[in-house]
């Protein structure tokens, strides 16, 4: 069979698959039942993804997110299929003060999944909602008090102990990057290229930067210690000034 015939056969099979119709109508009821990847963009999505519909010739269906990632696809940055893990769970969260603004900590059954900086409680709660849109969120400052105290202590003393169980939510690649970040000692920095080399993916500097931006565990997973190759600070999810102050405190410490 020629390559052209093989391609047409595969396209016909996609068009006959009932999942194609669900994809085309962005069926939210299909979310969690399958995922689809797009060869031309290298990403995988939920059926309800609001991105421009792909061509059938570029589509493949996957039974699980893990299957899509094993095939080499990364999560879509629009529909965030990696966050499906938070569906129908309850997250308890609390807020407390720190030297660099209000801290929010959130935890589920498996551990602490978010530590966020903010300037006001409403913005912080909205940020948590964007990161975990399908979770029931219950404020419980008392239950999170010890975690908030430990997180605030890390701002003051970078070498302070943080012994709560962590539950970082992300792809295998993101978790690999975050683990590498935790190996950067306080008072030291690394470039995106350095991290890419450490995880054995020397051409993944841009993806490393994106993983740093997706980190939801401020201070505990120290993405503030990653800077540009020329020594400039680059961006920080919670503001460059906070990044500058965190690094200054670590250098002084």
N, C-alpha and C positions, 0 to 999 in steps of 0.2 A: 504494500500500500504506500502511495506517495505521501510526502510530507503534507501537501495541500489537502489530500483526502483525509489524512489523520486529523488535521486541524479542524476540518469541517465536521468530521464525525464527533469530535469532542465538543464543538460548539453546539451541534444539534442535541447532544446529550444534556448539555447545560440548559438549553432552552426548554427541553421537555421536563426537566427536574422541577417539581413543585416549589422548591426553595427559590428558584429564579423569580417566580411570580411574587413570592413573599419579599424578596430583596427589592424588586422593582416598585412595590407599593409601600416599602419601608414599614413593614408590619411589626409593630412593637410586641405583639403577642408571640412572635417567633424568637424574640431575644432570649438567649440562653439555651435554645434548642439546636442551634448551629451557628457557625461563623463563616464568613467568606473572605478569601484573600484576593488581592488584585495584583497580578504580576507586573503590570506597568508602573505601579507606585511602590510595591514592596511592602504594603501594609495589609492587615486584616481588620475586619469590621464586624459590628453587629448588624443584623438585618435591618434595623431601624435607622442606620447611619444616614445623616442628612447630606453627606457628600454627593457630588455628581455621580449618577449611576454609571457603573463601569460597562465596558464592552464585554459581551459574553466570552469572547475569545481569551480574555485576560483573567477570567474568574475561575476559582476552585472553591469547593465547599469543604468544611472541616467539622467534625463532630465535636471537637473540644478546642479550647484556646491553646492547649499544649500541642495539639496536632499542628495547628497553624504556625506556632513558634518553632516547632521541630522542622517544619518545611522551610524555615528561613524568613518568615514574615514578622514584622514588628507591629505593635498595636497602633491603630489609627489615632491620631491626636485630636480628632474631632469627636468621635463617639466613645473613646476610651474603653474598649472592650475588656481591658485588664481589670477594670473595676467591678466586673460582674461578681467577684468574690464577696462583695459586700451586700448582695441582694438578700433581703429579708433578715438581716441581722440587726441587733441593737448595739449602738455605740453610746457609751456613757462619756461625757466630757465635762471638764471643769476649766475655770480660768483663774489666773492669779498674776500678781505683779512680778516684774523682773527689772533689772537695771536698764534693759533696752526695750521696754514696753510690755504690754500685756502678753502673757503666754496662755495658749490653749493646749490642753492635753486631752486626747481621746483614746479610749481603749475598748476592745471587744473581747470576746471569749479567749482569743489566742494571745492577747497582749496589747501593748501600746502601739497604735497605728498612726498617730499624728501628734506632733508637737509643733505648734505654729506661733509665729510672732504676729502682733498686730497693734494698731493704735487705738482701737475701740472694740468692744465686745460684739457689736452687731456685725462689723466687717469680718471678724474672726469666725463667728458662727456661720456666716454666709460662705466663707472660704471652705469651712469644713463640709458644708452642704454640697458645694461644687465638687469636692474631692470624693465624697461618698454619697452620691445622689439617691441611692436606693436603700440606704440604711435608716432605721429609726434612730433619731438622735435625742438622747435624754440628758439634760444637764444635771450633774451631780458633783458639785464642787468638793464635797466631803470625800467621796470615793476616789477622787483624783488628786487629793491634797498632797500626798506623799510624793507622787510623780512630779507634780508642779514644783514642789520644793527642790527636788533633785535637779530638775531641768534649770530652774533659776540659779542653782548653785553652780552649774556648769558655765553660766555666763560670768559669774564672779571668779570662779576657780576652775579653769579648763581641765584640770586633772582630777576634779571631784568624781566620786563614785556615782555611777548610774546603774543600778542593778535590777531595774524592772525588766520583765520579759518584753521583747520587741516583736512586733508583727508588721514588718515592712511590706506594703502592698505594691507589687510591681512585677514586671516581666523577669525572667531569669537573667537577661542582660542587665537590667537596672539593678537587680539585687547584687549582681557581681560587682558592679561599679560601686554601690553603696558599701559593700564589704571592704573594698579597697580604700574608700574614703576613711573608714574607721581605723585603718592602719596608719594614717598620717598623724604623726605625733603633734601634740599641742606645741605651738611655737614654730611649726614648719608649714610649708606650703608645697603644692605640686601643681603642675600644669595639666590641662586636659590631655595633652599628648603623653605626659608621664603616666597618667592613669590608664590610658589606652594601652601603653606598653606593659604595664603591670598586669593587666588582665589578659594579655596575649593577643590583643587585637589592635595592632599599631596604626591601622587606618581608620579607627573609630573615634577620633577626637570629637567630631561633631556630635555623634551619638552619646558620648560621655557627657558633653555639655548639656544635652537634652535630659539625660538621666539625672544630672545634678539639679536641673530645674524642676524635675518631677519629684524630688525628695520631699517627703512630708514629715520628716523627723529632724527638725531644726536642732542644731547644736549637738544632739546625740549622734547623728550621722553628719559629720562636719563638712558639708559641702562648701562652707565659707572658706575652707582651706585650699580650695582649687582656684587657681588664677590663670590668666593668659600666659602664653609662652614668653611674651615680652615683659612680664612682671606686673602688668596692669591688673587691676582687680577684676575687671569684667563685671557681669551682672550678678545679682543675688535676689532670690525670690522674695526676700523680706526687706529689700532695700540695700543699696551699696553702702550707705552710711553705717548700717548695722554691721555689715561685713567688715568694714574698715575698723570699727570699734572692737569687734570680736578679735580680729587679728592683732590689733594694738594691745589688747589686754593679755593675749597669749604671749606676745613678745616681751611685755613687761614682766609677766609672771615667771 
